[in-house]
Amino acid sequence: MKKPDFATLAGKIQQLVQRHAELKAQYAALKEAEQRWLEERAQLISKNETARQKVEVMISRLKALEQES
């Protein structure tokens, strides 16, 4: 190989190394965002379940009141 070919190859390798670092940082950010979304989803599911239980209790109370009268 000629000297310019080595320079070109070295430049391309440097670009690949830089791109790899960028993608690695993006991947870490995406994994962090995914973890936050999963935590938020779990909280929302829990809140939904709590609300559903409260509604069921209210319905039961209303049915009991209806039967008493």
Secondary structure, 3 states (H helix, E strand, C coil): CCHHHHHHHHHHHHHHHHHHHHHHHHHHHHHHHHHHHHHHHHHHHHHHHHHHHHHHHHHHHHHHHHHHC
